[in-house]
Amino acid sequence: MLVKDNMKLKIFIKKDCPKCPAAKQFGEEVKDKVKVIYFSIDEVNGVAEARYYDILGVPSLVLTKREKEIKTWRNEVPTLENFTKYI
C-alpha cells in the first residue's frame, strides 16, 4: 500500500517513557501506509502539538486526514488491525 498523502500519524513520545519504544516500532510498521511524524514532549514544539490535541500522557498517537483528527489513542499503542480500520 502506498503512503496516503493526506493522512498523518502523529506519535507523541518522551525520552524516559518505558512504553514509547513500542510506539516508535509501530510508527516504523505503518510508515508505508501513512506519513509518520514524531513529537517529543521533552521539546517545546512537541509540548505545543500535544496541547493542541489534549495529549496528557505518552505514548499517544493521533491519526489525521487533511489536518482533521480521525482517531486518537491516548497512553496506548493500537494494534495494527485496530489502526487499519481508520485508514
Secondary structure, DSSP 8 states (H G I E B T S, - for coil): ---EEEEEEEEEE-TT-TTHHHHHHHHHHHTTTEEEEEEETTSHHHHHHHHHTT--SSSEEEEEETTEEEEEE-SS---HHHHHTT-
